[in-house]
């Protein structure tokens, strides 16, 4: 990786890093939306979880088109299109709240997630390439740290703005049908202002990208860009990265989404107290990103990934068999040690892909669908054994595969040529 002017790359890197914060903020508003919309539309739990379904399905559907956009129009135009789709989805929250149609909210979330898919497909490899090749993984972990910052801030800000005091269930039951409808409509409308502000910010950032000269990722040598996604699968380490990312995202969703239910059973604490510990999980995740980034100055990212995965395997065993408050602290520890996994797997997966980089990035982003599939197995095990702690066998298996990726699966299986991605200013 060579750059003609590192100073000129600083502002573009700041802009790219802001994207990690923005999509992290959007994702971590979803846990606030679920109970809010559940109450506003008197939904069942299954109906409310369609919020997550709309998001994960978008990642699976949009990842490949995002790769095509990047190959045909470039990273800069891809990022701008992603920001604008993200903004359109945010603005659609206003008519969704006005019409009081739950499917309208799901469509808005789907469009937001389509924009996020394009942004992640572009920003992850771009952050890796925007600097020295040897520090690409470290640089991506640093950028992803701001995703962790968003994970810590979004629930707090979202709860204060969206989860307003509102009406209690007893008050709603005592109302007439018309009065209840008006009351719930008022609560549903509380999403309009924050999403309008977020959409407006996104438009401004899109304009910044439009008028900012961005370094172009180009190929050295005679390498010809791949014309088929099937060629990308010839890179064995990419295939392993897709699998590792699928299991990582599945494990993360299991840990975060089911934490409160797990903690109330394993430690016997109230849901309110469990929610505070969930906040601690977010903080541990954020700290883990920064600590991991710093450690990569002294240790190979592959060794760190494998070590963290092995530690989490041990912690999962404790989460399964221990009892009391130690189980809660154990899961907080899991959050700390899984913090570096997504960006590290991503950067290792797209390493030396040459002209297959865009397709490879898309395939890894598609694997995020693991977050919609593996938690169901967690639930099935928990229900069949009548013990939610047994569900942690699912993350345990996930971290086992990730450990293998860090030990061996990351190694490129195609002989590298003289190609190196470079950033041209």
Backbone torsions as a table, in degrees:
resi	resn	phi	psi	omega
1	UNK	NA	121.6	177.8
2	UNK	-129.5	143.9	179.0
3	UNK	-129.9	138.7	-179.3
4	UNK	-75.8	-23.7	-177.9
5	UNK	-156.9	101.8	-175.5
6	UNK	-66.9	-32.4	-179.1
7	UNK	-64.0	-37.8	179.6
8	UNK	-67.7	-19.4	-179.9
9	UNK	-85.7	-12.5	-175.1
10	UNK	-64.3	-51.5	-178.1
11	UNK	-64.8	-43.0	174.3
12	UNK	-57.5	-37.9	178.7
13	UNK	-67.0	-36.8	176.1
14	UNK	-62.6	-43.4	178.0
15	UNK	-62.3	-44.0	179.1
16	UNK	-61.9	-42.7	-179.3
17	UNK	-63.1	-33.9	178.7
18	UNK	-61.6	-29.3	179.5
19	UNK	-64.7	-36.8	179.5
20	UNK	-63.4	-38.6	177.1
21	UNK	-66.9	-42.3	-175.1
22	UNK	-65.2	-46.3	-179.0
23	UNK	-75.1	-26.1	173.2
24	UNK	-66.5	-38.0	178.9
25	UNK	-64.8	-44.6	-179.2
26	UNK	-62.9	-43.7	-178.8
27	UNK	-63.3	-39.0	-174.5
28	UNK	-86.6	3.0	166.2
29	UNK	-84.3	-19.8	-177.5
30	UNK	-60.4	-41.9	177.2
31	UNK	-62.8	-22.8	174.9
32	UNK	-78.9	-38.7	-179.3
33	UNK	-65.3	-37.4	-174.5
34	UNK	-58.1	-56.0	178.2
35	UNK	-66.6	-31.4	-179.3
36	UNK	-65.7	-50.0	-180.0
37	UNK	-70.6	-31.6	177.4
38	UNK	-58.9	-43.2	179.8
39	UNK	-74.6	-44.1	-175.5
40	UNK	-63.5	-34.0	-177.8
41	UNK	-109.9	11.2	-178.8
42	UNK	45.7	58.0	-177.3
43	UNK	-92.0	158.8	167.3
44	UNK	-77.9	168.0	178.7
45	UNK	-62.3	-41.5	179.6
46	UNK	-61.0	-43.2	178.6
47	UNK	-63.8	-38.5	-178.9
48	UNK	-66.3	-33.1	-179.2
49	UNK	-71.8	-5.5	173.9
50	UNK	-62.5	-18.1	174.3
51	UNK	-58.6	-50.7	178.0
52	UNK	-65.3	-38.9	-178.9
53	UNK	-60.7	-44.1	-179.3
54	UNK	-60.3	-36.7	-178.8
55	UNK	-72.5	-50.9	-175.9
56	UNK	-66.6	-36.0	178.1
57	UNK	-63.8	-37.9	178.5
58	UNK	-61.3	-41.3	178.7
59	UNK	-60.5	-42.5	-177.9
60	UNK	-68.0	-41.4	-176.0
61	UNK	-75.5	-38.1	-168.6
62	UNK	-92.6	-12.8	-173.2
63	UNK	-61.4	-45.6	-179.7
64	UNK	-67.9	-46.0	174.0
65	UNK	-56.7	-34.3	177.8
66	UNK	-62.4	-41.0	177.4
67	UNK	-62.6	-40.4	177.7
68	UNK	-64.4	-39.8	177.9
69	UNK	-59.9	-44.1	-178.7
70	UNK	-63.9	-41.6	-177.7
71	UNK	-69.9	-36.8	-175.0
72	UNK	-84.7	-40.6	-172.3
73	UNK	-113.3	-7.6	177.6
74	UNK	94.0	164.4	-176.1
75	UNK	-67.1	-40.4	-177.6
76	UNK	-61.5	-50.4	179.4
77	UNK	-65.3	-33.3	176.2
78	UNK	-63.3	-43.9	179.3
79	UNK	-63.5	-43.6	179.5
80	UNK	-62.5	-43.7	178.8
81	UNK	-63.8	-37.6	177.4
82	UNK	-64.1	-42.8	178.6
83	UNK	-63.1	-40.5	-178.6
84	UNK	-69.2	-39.7	174.9
85	UNK	-62.2	-44.1	176.1
86	UNK	-55.1	-47.1	-179.0
87	UNK	-65.4	-42.5	179.4
88	UNK	-59.4	-43.8	177.9
89	UNK	-60.1	-40.2	178.3
90	UNK	-64.0	-44.5	-179.4
91	UNK	-65.4	-28.5	179.5
92	UNK	-68.5	-14.1	175.4
93	UNK	-63.8	-26.5	-178.8
94	UNK	-68.9	-54.6	176.4
95	UNK	-65.7	-28.8	177.7
96	UNK	-63.0	-43.5	178.7
97	UNK	-69.9	-36.0	-179.4
98	UNK	-67.7	-38.2	-177.6
99	UNK	-87.0	-12.4	180.0
100	UNK	56.3	46.9	179.1
101	UNK	-117.1	113.6	-179.9
102	UNK	-59.7	-42.5	177.1
103	UNK	-58.1	-30.1	178.0
104	UNK	-64.0	-41.0	176.3
105	UNK	-61.7	-41.3	-179.3
106	UNK	-65.0	-38.9	176.6
107	UNK	-63.1	-43.0	178.6
108	UNK	-61.1	-43.3	178.5
109	UNK	-65.1	-38.2	178.2
110	UNK	-62.4	-43.1	179.4
111	UNK	-66.6	-40.6	175.2
112	UNK	-57.4	-47.0	-177.5
113	UNK	-66.7	-32.0	174.5
114	UNK	-61.7	-43.6	176.7
115	UNK	-63.3	-41.6	179.2
116	UNK	-63.7	-37.1	179.6
117	UNK	-61.4	-44.3	178.6
118	UNK	-63.4	-44.1	-179.5
119	UNK	-61.5	-45.1	-178.7
120	UNK	-68.6	-37.7	178.4
121	UNK	-62.9	-34.0	-178.9
122	UNK	-87.0	-47.3	-169.2
123	UNK	-71.4	-35.7	-178.2
124	UNK	-62.8	-53.8	178.1
125	UNK	-68.2	-31.0	-178.9
126	UNK	-66.5	-43.4	178.1
127	UNK	-63.6	-34.4	178.0
128	UNK	-66.8	-38.7	-175.3
129	UNK	-84.5	-15.5	-173.1
130	UNK	-84.5	63.6	-179.5
131	UNK	158.1	-164.9	-180.0
132	UNK	-66.3	140.2	-177.4
133	UNK	-60.1	-39.8	-175.5
134	UNK	-65.9	-24.4	-177.8
135	UNK	-106.6	16.3	-177.5
136	UNK	-59.7	-45.2	-179.5
137	UNK	-65.5	-41.5	178.3
138	UNK	-63.1	-41.4	-179.7
139	UNK	-65.1	-40.7	178.9
140	UNK	-66.6	-38.6	177.0
141	UNK	-63.6	-36.9	177.6
142	UNK	-63.7	-46.7	179.1
143	UNK	-62.4	-40.8	179.9
144	UNK	-67.5	-19.1	177.0
145	UNK	-60.4	-31.8	179.4
146	UNK	-74.8	-21.0	168.9
147	UNK	-65.8	-40.2	176.3
148	UNK	-66.4	-36.6	176.5
149	UNK	-60.9	-42.2	177.7
150	UNK	-63.2	-36.2	179.6
151	UNK	-63.8	-30.1	178.9
152	UNK	-81.4	-33.0	-174.0
153	UNK	-89.8	-38.1	-172.7
154	UNK	-58.2	-46.1	179.8
155	UNK	-62.2	-35.5	-179.5
156	UNK	-68.9	-49.9	-179.8
157	UNK	-65.9	-44.3	-179.4
158	UNK	-62.0	-40.6	-179.3
159	UNK	-64.3	-38.0	-178.0
160	UNK	-72.5	-32.6	-176.5
161	UNK	-91.6	-44.1	-173.5
162	UNK	-90.3	-46.4	-178.9
163	UNK	-83.9	71.2	179.3
164	UNK	-70.3	171.5	-177.7
165	UNK	-56.8	-46.2	173.8
166	UNK	57.9	-151.1	-177.9
167	UNK	-115.9	146.7	175.4
168	UNK	-78.0	164.2	178.0
169	UNK	-61.3	-35.8	179.4
170	UNK	-65.5	-40.3	178.4
171	UNK	-65.6	-40.3	179.7
172	UNK	-66.2	-39.4	179.5
173	UNK	-63.9	-35.3	-177.5
174	UNK	-75.4	-12.7	-177.7
175	UNK	-81.0	160.8	170.2
176	UNK	-72.9	165.8	-178.3
177	UNK	-59.8	-43.5	-179.5
178	UNK	-66.0	-42.8	-179.9
179	UNK	-65.6	-39.5	179.1
180	UNK	-64.3	-39.9	179.9
181	UNK	-62.9	-42.7	178.6
182	UNK	-65.9	-39.4	-179.3
183	UNK	-65.2	-44.6	-180.0
184	UNK	-68.5	-34.2	177.5
185	UNK	-63.8	-38.9	179.1
186	UNK	-64.9	-39.4	179.3
187	UNK	-68.0	-41.9	179.8
188	UNK	-61.7	-31.7	-177.8
189	UNK	-70.5	-12.1	-177.9
190	UNK	-66.5	-13.8	179.1
191	UNK	-81.2	-15.2	-171.6
192	UNK	-64.2	-49.1	-175.9
193	UNK	-63.2	-51.3	-177.9
194	UNK	-62.7	-36.8	-179.7
195	UNK	-76.0	-28.1	174.0
196	UNK	-67.1	-42.7	178.8
197	UNK	-63.5	-45.0	-180.0
198	UNK	-61.5	-43.6	178.5
199	UNK	-61.7	-40.7	179.5
200	UNK	-65.0	-40.7	176.8
201	UNK	-61.1	-40.8	-179.4
202	UNK	-63.5	-39.3	178.1
203	UNK	-63.4	-42.4	178.6
204	UNK	-62.4	-41.9	179.6
205	UNK	-67.6	-36.3	176.3
206	UNK	-61.2	-39.5	177.4
207	UNK	-65.2	-39.3	176.6
208	UNK	-59.2	-45.0	178.4
209	UNK	-63.1	-39.2	-177.4
210	UNK	-62.8	-36.0	-175.7
211	UNK	-101.6	6.3	178.4
212	UNK	-104.8	123.4	176.1
213	UNK	-66.4	116.8	179.6
214	UNK	-100.5	139.0	173.9
215	UNK	-59.1	142.8	-179.0
216	UNK	-99.9	133.7	175.1
217	UNK	-80.3	118.9	-178.2
218	UNK	-129.4	167.0	-179.4
219	UNK	-101.6	134.9	171.7
220	UNK	-86.1	145.0	177.9
221	UNK	89.2	-160.2	-173.1
222	UNK	-103.3	17.3	-176.6
223	UNK	-64.5	133.9	179.3
224	UNK	-100.7	132.9	-179.8
225	UNK	-58.7	142.1	-179.1
226	UNK	-66.8	142.6	178.6
227	UNK	-104.3	-4.4	-175.9
228	UNK	-138.2	137.6	177.7
229	UNK	-66.5	-25.8	-178.3
230	UNK	-67.1	-26.8	176.6
231	UNK	-65.8	-31.9	-179.7
232	UNK	-61.8	-31.6	-178.8
233	UNK	-70.4	-9.0	176.3
234	UNK	-69.9	-17.6	176.7
235	UNK	-86.4	105.4	-175.0
236	UNK	-62.8	-35.1	-179.1
237	UNK	-67.8	-27.7	174.8
238	UNK	-67.6	-43.0	178.6
239	UNK	-59.7	-42.3	177.2
240	UNK	-66.3	-36.2	178.8
241	UNK	-65.9	-39.7	177.3
242	UNK	-60.6	-45.1	178.8
243	UNK	-64.4	-45.1	-178.9
244	UNK	-62.0	-41.2	-179.9
245	UNK	-68.2	-37.6	176.4
246	UNK	-56.7	-48.1	-177.9
247	UNK	-74.1	-33.0	177.9
248	UNK	-63.9	-50.7	-177.7
249	UNK	-62.1	-39.1	176.2
250	UNK	-59.7	-43.1	179.1
251	UNK	-65.4	-42.5	-179.3
252	UNK	-61.4	-44.7	-179.7
253	UNK	-65.7	-39.1	176.0
254	UNK	-57.7	-46.5	-175.7
255	UNK	-67.6	-49.1	-175.2
256	UNK	-77.1	-49.1	-173.0
257	UNK	-67.4	-32.7	-175.7
258	UNK	-103.5	12.4	-175.0
259	UNK	-63.0	-48.3	-175.8
260	UNK	-61.7	-44.5	178.2
261	UNK	-62.7	-40.4	179.0
262	UNK	-64.4	-49.4	-175.0
263	UNK	-64.4	-38.2	180.0
264	UNK	-65.1	-30.1	-179.9
265	UNK	-87.0	-46.5	-174.0
266	UNK	-75.4	-34.4	-177.0
267	UNK	-109.2	-9.9	178.8
268	UNK	67.8	30.1	179.2
269	UNK	-99.3	166.2	-179.9
270	UNK	-76.4	164.1	178.6
271	UNK	-64.2	-35.4	179.4
272	UNK	-62.8	-48.5	178.5
273	UNK	-63.7	-37.4	179.2
274	UNK	-62.7	-34.6	179.9
275	UNK	-66.0	-33.2	176.6
276	UNK	-67.8	-40.7	177.0
277	UNK	-66.5	-30.6	175.2
278	UNK	-63.2	-38.8	174.2
279	UNK	-60.7	-37.8	177.7
280	UNK	-64.5	-33.3	175.9
281	UNK	-61.0	-42.6	178.8
282	UNK	-63.7	-40.3	178.5
283	UNK	-65.9	-42.8	178.8
284	UNK	-61.3	-39.5	178.5
285	UNK	-62.8	-43.6	179.7
286	UNK	-64.7	-48.5	179.8
287	UNK	-61.0	-39.4	-179.9
288	UNK	-60.0	-37.5	178.9
289	UNK	-62.3	-46.5	-178.3
290	UNK	-69.5	-41.7	179.2
291	UNK	-64.1	-44.0	179.3
292	UNK	-61.5	-41.2	178.0
293	UNK	-60.9	-41.5	179.2
294	UNK	-67.3	-41.2	-178.6
295	UNK	-65.2	-26.5	-179.1
296	UNK	-70.0	-7.5	172.5
297	UNK	-74.9	-19.6	-174.7
298	UNK	-118.2	-20.5	-177.9
299	UNK	-127.5	148.6	175.5
300	UNK	-63.6	139.5	-177.8
301	UNK	-61.5	-33.4	179.5
302	UNK	-66.1	-41.9	178.7
303	UNK	-65.3	-39.9	-179.6
304	UNK	-66.8	-41.7	178.6
305	UNK	-61.0	-46.9	-179.7
306	UNK	-63.6	-43.0	179.9
307	UNK	-62.5	-46.3	-180.0
308	UNK	-62.1	-38.9	179.7
309	UNK	-65.6	-41.7	179.0
310	UNK	-64.7	-41.4	177.2
311	UNK	-60.1	-41.0	-179.7
312	UNK	-70.1	-29.6	173.6
313	UNK	-60.9	-44.9	178.3
314	UNK	-63.5	-43.1	-179.9
315	UNK	-64.9	-35.4	177.3
316	UNK	-63.1	-38.8	177.3
317	UNK	-62.3	-39.8	176.5
318	UNK	-65.2	-42.1	179.4
319	UNK	-62.1	-28.4	-179.1
320	UNK	-79.9	-44.5	-167.9
321	UNK	-105.0	-16.1	-179.1
322	UNK	-81.3	171.5	178.0
323	UNK	-141.3	153.6	178.7
324	UNK	90.7	-166.6	-172.5
325	UNK	-65.9	-20.1	178.1
326	UNK	-58.8	-31.0	-179.8
327	UNK	-65.9	-35.4	179.1
328	UNK	-66.8	-46.0	178.7
329	UNK	-65.2	-31.7	177.4
330	UNK	-63.0	-44.7	-179.6
331	UNK	-67.8	-35.0	174.3
332	UNK	-60.8	-39.4	176.4
333	UNK	-63.6	-39.1	176.8
334	UNK	-59.4	-41.9	179.4
335	UNK	-61.6	-39.2	178.7
336	UNK	-62.6	-47.6	-172.9
337	UNK	-80.7	-13.8	175.7
338	UNK	-94.4	1.2	-172.9
339	UNK	-63.6	-34.7	-176.1
340	UNK	-87.9	-4.6	-165.9
341	UNK	-69.0	-47.0	-176.8
342	UNK	-59.3	-55.7	-178.1
343	UNK	-65.5	-33.2	-179.1
344	UNK	-69.0	-45.4	177.1
345	UNK	-60.6	-42.4	-178.4
346	UNK	-61.4	-51.3	-175.7
347	UNK	-66.1	-36.5	177.1
348	UNK	-69.6	-33.6	-178.2
349	UNK	-69.1	-33.1	-177.9
350	UNK	-96.8	3.8	-179.0
351	UNK	-66.3	131.7	176.7
352	UNK	60.9	28.2	177.6
353	UNK	-81.7	-14.8	178.4
354	UNK	57.8	-125.2	-177.4
355	UNK	-72.0	-6.4	177.7
356	UNK	-91.3	5.6	-173.8
357	UNK	-59.1	-45.7	-177.5
358	UNK	-64.3	-44.5	178.7
359	UNK	-66.9	-39.0	178.4
360	UNK	-62.3	-42.3	176.8
361	UNK	-60.3	-42.7	179.3
362	UNK	-61.9	-42.3	-178.6
363	UNK	-64.3	-40.0	179.2
364	UNK	-67.9	-38.8	177.2
365	UNK	-65.4	-37.1	177.6
366	UNK	-59.8	-32.6	-176.4
367	UNK	-68.3	-8.7	175.0
368	UNK	-59.7	-18.9	178.2
369	UNK	-58.9	-15.4	174.4
370	UNK	-55.7	-28.4	178.1
371	UNK	-68.2	-17.7	177.5
372	UNK	-94.6	-15.9	-173.1
373	UNK	-104.5	-52.2	-171.8
374	UNK	-65.6	-35.0	176.6
375	UNK	-59.6	-25.6	176.6
376	UNK	-65.9	-37.9	176.5
377	UNK	-67.6	-37.4	174.7
378	UNK	-56.1	-48.0	-179.5
379	UNK	-66.0	-39.6	179.8
380	UNK	-62.9	-43.1	178.1
381	UNK	-64.9	-43.4	-179.9
382	UNK	-61.8	-44.0	-178.7
383	UNK	-69.1	-41.2	-176.4
384	UNK	-70.3	-30.1	179.6
385	UNK	-96.8	-7.0	-175.5
386	UNK	55.8	32.2	-179.8
387	UNK	-148.5	107.2	-175.9
388	UNK	-64.7	-23.1	179.5
389	UNK	-64.3	-29.4	179.2
390	UNK	-64.9	-22.3	178.5
391	UNK	-61.2	-21.1	-178.6
392	UNK	-71.8	-2.7	169.5
393	UNK	-64.8	-27.4	179.3
394	UNK	-66.7	-54.6	174.9
395	UNK	-59.1	-34.0	179.5
396	UNK	-59.3	-46.6	177.6
397	UNK	-63.2	-40.1	179.5
398	UNK	-59.4	-47.4	-177.6
399	UNK	-69.6	-27.0	175.8
400	UNK	-63.8	-44.2	178.5
401	UNK	-66.5	-38.6	178.9
402	UNK	-64.1	-38.6	177.5
403	UNK	-60.9	-41.6	178.0
404	UNK	-62.9	-41.2	178.7
405	UNK	-59.9	-42.9	-180.0
406	UNK	-68.4	-26.3	-179.4
407	UNK	-86.4	-42.5	-172.0
408	UNK	-137.9	-39.3	-171.3
409	UNK	-62.4	-22.5	-176.6
410	UNK	-74.0	-15.5	-172.5
411	UNK	-70.4	124.8	178.2
412	UNK	-59.9	136.0	-178.1
413	UNK	-103.0	-5.1	175.7
414	UNK	-105.4	131.8	-177.9
415	UNK	-60.0	123.0	-179.1
416	UNK	-69.0	148.8	174.8
417	UNK	-109.1	-158.5	-176.5
418	UNK	-78.2	0.0	-177.5
419	UNK	-68.5	137.1	169.3
420	UNK	-143.9	133.5	176.4
421	UNK	-68.1	135.9	179.3
422	UNK	-130.4	157.8	179.1
423	UNK	-110.5	118.9	-177.2
424	UNK	-105.5	124.9	-179.5
425	UNK	-93.3	NA	NA
